[in-house]
């Protein structure tokens, strides 16, 4: 009985610690980076497009960074159904998400434009799975009347350091050592 109680206690505290670690990991990650979208809004669908999310002065934005459609080689399509400042703008590079503010792993108060229909929706997004998955919710009025898409983070290739960068780093290190001795 004593062993069972010890096992239960270890499992309980291990689960609590793991959950706390999970929340901390998601909280440390930001939505900044490249994201894969999917037809049908879920990773089981065919890849649809790539979105770059970034922050400027505490406000979060997203722009269309590319198409995954092999027939769209030049990525030349225009926002013909859009109105106002978006009318007839190239979809490639279009800032179609704007106005998000961050609170931990949640981003709220934003808007998102559907370049296919020209419709604009209120939007929020949430990072999950250690910041590797983004739940994007578009809605009209209140969040209850909306749709959630799941996007996955595109892992950026490891940076290959050039010989010039290595020399510059070594030079910086030597300068710092000399300054420390002075």
Secondary structure, DSSP 8 states (H G I E B T S, - for coil): -HHHHHHHHHHHHHHHHHHHHHHHHHHH--S-EEEEEEGGGSTTS-EEEEEEEEEETTEEEEEEEEE--TT-TT---B-TT--GGGTT-BSTT-EEEEEEEEETTEEEEEEEE-TTT--EEEEEEEEETTTTEEEEEEESSSTTSEEEEEEEE---------HHHHHHHHHHHHHHHHHHH-
